[in-house]
């Protein structure tokens, strides 16, 4: 994620925190935990060959991406869900790796924002 994407991500985070009556750092850490856990669950289910469980976990992970309005993560999650619905576990695994890379960039921005507060 470029620095150009950082202001909108942080603005979204601040808006979500305000709506929840919380602080951005708490919301960011919650999002990080939820998305890390969700993507790990997708990986575990894929490793078991369980497309259905992977699909449920991928769909649940969309909530965090929706909250912060990250269109890239949402697109990648949608593509992952499509591969899982088609029972294409190889494509789903490749899409998951792309998604994990994109999420790592967003996570770094969220963590840096927390440290600067």
N, C-alpha and C positions, 0 to 999 in steps of 0.2 A: 504494500500500500504506500503510495507516495505521500509526501507531506500535503499535497493538495487534497487528499481524502481525509486527512486528520481533522480539520475543522468541522466538517459535517458529522463525522463519527462522534467527536467530542460534544458537539451541539446536541446530537440525538441522545447521547448518554445523559447529558445534563437535563434534557427535557423528560426523559424517562424517570430519572431520579426525582425530579420535582413532582411529577405526577404521582409517584409512589410515596412521596413524603420522606424520601431517604436522601442520602448523599451519593454523589457519583462514584466515589471509591467503593462503597459497599455494593452498589449495583454492578459495577464493573467486575468485582471479584465474584459475585454471584453468577454473572454471565459467563465468566471464564470457567468457573467450576462446572456449570451446566453444559456448556458446549464441549469442554474437554471430556466430560463424562459421556456425553451423547456420542461423540465421535469414537471414543474408546469402545462403547457398546456396539456401534456399527461394525468396527473392526473385529471384535470378538465373535459377533454373530456371523460375519463373513467367513472368518476362520473355521467356524463350525459348518459352513455351507448353508446357513439358515437365512435365506433371502427375506422371508417374512419378518423375522425379528429385526433384521438389518433395516428393513423398510420402516418399521415402527420407530426405531431409534433415530433414523435419519429424519423422519417427519417431525418427531418431537424436538430435534435440534433446531428446526426452523424457527422456533419461538424466539430464541436469543437473537438470531439474525434479523428477524422481523422487528424486534424491539429497538435495535440500533439502526435499522434501515440499511443494512449492508447489502446492496444489490448483487455484488459479486458472490458473496456467500449464499444468498438466496438462489441465484442462478445455478451454482454448483450443487447445492442441495437438491434442487429440482431435477437436475440431470442425473444425480445419484439415484434419486427415487425412481426416475424413469428406467434406468438400467436394472434396478432391483425388481420393478414391476414386470420387466421383460425376462426376469430370471437369468440375466447376463451377469454372472458373478465376476467374471474377468473384467468386464467394462466397469462394473461397480467398484471393484478394487482399485482400478486405475483412477476413477473419478474421486474416490475417497482420498487417494494420495494428493491429488490436485487440490481438493478441498482442505486437507490438513495443512498444506502449504499456505493457502490463502488465509486460513484461520490463524496460523502462526503469525502472520503479518499483522492482523487485526489485534491479536492478543498482545503483541509487543506494544502497539499504540496504546491500548488500554492500560497496560502495566506502567508504561512511561508516564501516562497522565496521572496515575495514582501516586507515583513517586514525586511528581512535581507539585502535589497539593500539600 
